[in-house]
Amino acid sequence: MNTRPAYPFKTLHEIAAINPPRPAVDQSTGAALYVSVNAVQANGEIAASASPAKRSARGVRYFEAGDLLLPMIGSALRRQCIGRVPTQGAFGSCSPEWCVVRVDAKQVNSVYLYHWLRQRSCGELIPLLQGTAQQRVAATDVANLQIALPPLEVQAQCAKVMELATRHKLVAGRLLQNASETVDALFVRWATRCGL
């Protein structure tokens, strides 16, 4: 017998604004960023190399602090490269290869949604890719993604656990990289001593 609670599902467009036309906050101060599809790191952080905002508003989407950037192109979807805009002071524009997701904080925790999209939704979007040279997913397919919505307290707990696990995964990856480099250095040192 399954004793897990059954949480309701809603579509992404019911719990978030998809590609809002203009920022909802006053952005008269600070430096705006322009985020290309390559400016998001594997952990969702926007790379420090993101460039200042482009002057032209043509062909761009706008984001603000706390938004999520979901890729619309196949290569980034396969890498699960979802961007997380910092929650303090960040704003700007991004290439149309991103779908800007502005969550409704009364319904969904942004960190929970980030992990849900990364773990579940990227895989659901890949079969929906269209095109040959540059595969893309339609904005309507993104808007219609089904998201499980437990109570906000449960979402916050899940987000906390996922963030901790992600940090541990990153540390473990660095340790493995360091161990691999140490083994390589030891072999080179041994080979040099042996005259190889």
N, C-alpha and C positions, 0 to 999 in steps of 0.2 A: 504494500500500500504506500502510495506517494504522500508524504506528509509535508512536502514543501508548499509554501503559500503560492497561490497563483496571482501574479501581479498583472494589472491591466497593461495593455499595449496602446501606444498612440503613435501616430505618424510624426516624423520629424517636424513637418510644417505646423503641426498642432502645438508643439512645445517650444518652437524656436522660429525666429524670423530668418528666412533664407534669402541671401543676397540683398540685404536692406539697401535702398537706393542712396541714402546719405547717412553719415554718422548721427547718432542720437544725442551725442554730447558736444559741448562747445570745445572746439579744438583750436582756439585762437592762440594758445601758447604751446610751446614744446616743438620738437622736431618730428615731423611725420615720417614714417617709413614706407618704402615700396618693397613688397615681398614677392619675389619671383618663385616659381615652383621649386627651384633648387635651394631656396634659402631656409628650408626647414630641416632640422636635424632629426635623427632617428628617435630621439626622446620627445619630440614634439616642440622643442624650443626653437624659436626663430633665431637663426644664426646672427652673430654680431655683425656679420658682413652685409646684412640687409642694407640696401642703399636708401638715401634720402628719397622722399616721395617724388614721383614724376609730376611735372607741372600739368601735363595733359590729363584730363579726367576721362578722355575717350578710351573705351575698352578696359576700364579698371573697375574693381569692386572695392568698396570701402569697409574697413574694419575698425573696431575700437577695443579698448581694454576688456579682456575676458572672452572675446569671441574665439570661435574655433574655425580653422581653415581646413576644409575637406577637399582633397584633390579631385579634379574632374577628369584627369587623364590616366590612362592605364598604367604607365610605368610607376607613377607615384602611388597609385592605389595598391599596386602589388607590393610595394615597400611599406605600406601602411603609414605613409608620411602625412599625418594629420598635424597641423600647426596649432599651437596654443598661444594666443596673444597674451602677454603678461597682464595681470589684473590691475596693475597700477600704471597709469600715464601713457600707455602705448596706444597709438592710433596710426592710421595711414590708409594706403590703398594696396591692392595686390592685383596680380595678373588674372585674367579671366579663367585661367586654369584652376583657380580656387573657387570653391563655393563657401561663402561666408555664412557661418551659423551663429546667430545671436540668441542665446538661450533665454527662456523665461525662467528666472530664478525662483519664481513661486511654484514651478512645477518640476524643475530638474536641476540637479547639481552639475555644474559645468565640467568638473573633473570626472564625475561618474559618466557623463555623456561622452567625453573624450575617450575614455577607456572602452565604453560600449561600442562606439563607432570604430575604434581601432581593432578590437577583438572580434566583433561580429559583422559590422556593416560593410567594411572593406571587402570581405569575402563575398557578401551578397551582391555587391555592385559589379564585381569583375565579370560575371557572366552577362551583364547588361551592357558591356562596352560595345560601342559601334565605331565603324571606320576601319581603315586598313593601315595607312601610314602613321597617323596619330590617333590612337583609339581614345574615345571620350565617352563619358557617361552623361545622360541627359539630366538636366536640373530637376525634371519631374520625378525621375527615378530616385534622386537623392531626397527630395521632399517627401516621398512616400515610404521611406525606410521606416520599419516598425521598431519602436524603442520600448523596452519593458520599463515600467515606472513603479518601482516600489516606493514607499513613503520616503520623504526627503531624509529622514534620519538613517534609513537603511542605505540610501544612496551615498550619504556622507561616510558611513562606515565602509562601504565597498570602495569608495574613492580613496580613503585613507589606506586600506590594505593594498590596493593596486599601486598607489604611489610608493609605499614602502617596498613592495616587491620589485617595482621598476628600479628603484635606487639600488637594491641588492643585486639585481641583474646587471646594472651598469658597473658596479664595483667588481663583481665577479668577472665580467668581461675584461676590465682593466687588469685584474690580477692574472688572468689567463694570458693576456698579451704580454705582461711583464715576465711571466714565467717562460713563455716561448722565447722572448728576447734573451733571457738569462741562459737558457739551454743553448741557443745559437752562439752566444758569446763564449760560453764554456767550451763548446766544440771547437770554435776557431782558436781559442787559447791552447787547447789540447793539441790540435793539429799543428799549430805553430811550434810548440815545444817538441813535438815528435819529428819535426822537419818535413811535414807533408805539404 
